[in-house]
Amino acid sequence: MVSKELNINCPLGLNVEPAGALCKEAVNFKSIIRLEYQGGEANAKSMLSLLGAALGDGDAIRIVCEGSDEEKALEVISDVLEHRLG
């Protein structure tokens, strides 16, 4: 298991378009990928789970990846959340 803490970098929060972009990347990995946040966790491979988290710009999260490709999954998902949503 690997993890990384960061803040959501998306002016409108994790709404439909950025959640879709994140989900599209996450489904390419065998690992379990989840976002932990104050009050819960979201499955990064599920649009409904991501939207239900109602994460906003600047919210603190922890990305947790578990599985055979966890290192690469953490690298890619971190990059998406830090640089490709805004």
C-alpha positions as CSV (number, residue, x, y, z in Angstrom):
1,M,0.0,0.0,0.0
2,V,1.2,3.5,-0.9
3,S,-0.4,6.8,-0.2
4,K,0.1,10.6,-0.6
5,E,-1.6,13.6,1.0
6,L,-2.5,16.6,-1.1
7,N,-5.1,19.2,-1.7
8,I,-7.7,19.2,-4.6
9,N,-6.5,21.7,-7.2
10,C,-9.7,22.4,-9.2
11,P,-11.4,25.8,-9.0
12,L,-14.9,24.3,-9.4
13,G,-14.2,21.3,-7.2
14,L,-14.5,17.6,-8.2
15,N,-17.6,18.0,-10.3
16,V,-18.6,15.9,-13.3
17,E,-15.9,16.8,-15.8
18,P,-12.9,16.5,-13.4
19,A,-14.3,13.5,-11.7
20,G,-14.7,11.9,-15.2
21,A,-11.1,12.7,-16.0
22,L,-9.9,11.2,-12.8
23,C,-12.0,8.1,-13.1
24,K,-10.9,7.6,-16.7
25,E,-7.2,7.4,-15.5
26,A,-8.0,5.3,-12.4
27,V,-9.7,2.5,-14.3
28,N,-6.5,1.8,-16.2
29,F,-4.9,0.3,-13.1
30,K,-5.4,-3.1,-11.4
31,S,-4.8,-1.5,-7.9
32,I,-7.6,-0.4,-5.6
33,I,-7.5,3.4,-5.6
34,R,-9.4,5.4,-3.1
35,L,-9.5,9.0,-1.9
36,E,-9.8,9.5,1.8
37,Y,-11.1,12.8,3.1
38,Q,-12.5,14.2,6.2
39,G,-15.7,12.3,6.7
40,G,-15.2,9.4,4.4
41,E,-13.6,7.9,1.3
42,A,-14.3,7.6,-2.4
43,N,-13.5,4.9,-4.9
44,A,-11.5,6.7,-7.6
45,K,-12.8,4.2,-10.2
46,S,-16.5,5.2,-9.6
47,M,-18.0,8.4,-10.9
48,L,-20.9,8.2,-8.4
49,S,-18.5,7.7,-5.5
50,L,-16.3,10.7,-6.6
51,L,-19.3,12.9,-7.0
52,G,-20.8,11.8,-3.8
53,A,-17.6,12.9,-2.0
54,A,-18.5,16.5,-2.9
55,L,-14.8,17.6,-2.8
56,G,-14.1,21.2,-3.3
57,D,-11.1,23.2,-4.4
58,G,-8.4,23.1,-1.7
59,D,-9.9,20.2,0.2
60,A,-7.3,17.9,1.9
61,I,-7.3,14.3,0.7
62,R,-5.1,11.2,0.9
63,I,-4.8,9.0,-2.1
64,V,-4.4,5.4,-1.2
65,C,-3.4,2.8,-3.8
66,E,-3.2,-0.9,-3.1
67,G,-2.2,-3.6,-5.6
68,S,0.3,-4.8,-8.2
69,D,0.7,-1.4,-9.9
70,E,0.2,0.8,-6.9
71,E,3.3,2.9,-7.4
72,K,2.4,3.9,-10.9
73,A,-1.2,4.4,-10.0
74,L,-0.2,6.8,-7.2
75,E,2.1,8.7,-9.6
76,V,-0.6,9.1,-12.3
77,I,-3.5,9.9,-10.0
78,S,-1.4,12.4,-8.0
79,D,-0.5,14.1,-11.3
80,V,-4.1,14.3,-12.4
81,L,-5.3,15.8,-9.1
82,E,-2.4,18.2,-8.8
83,H,-1.9,19.4,-12.4
84,R,-4.6,18.3,-14.8
85,L,-8.0,19.3,-13.3
86,G,-7.7,23.1,-13.2
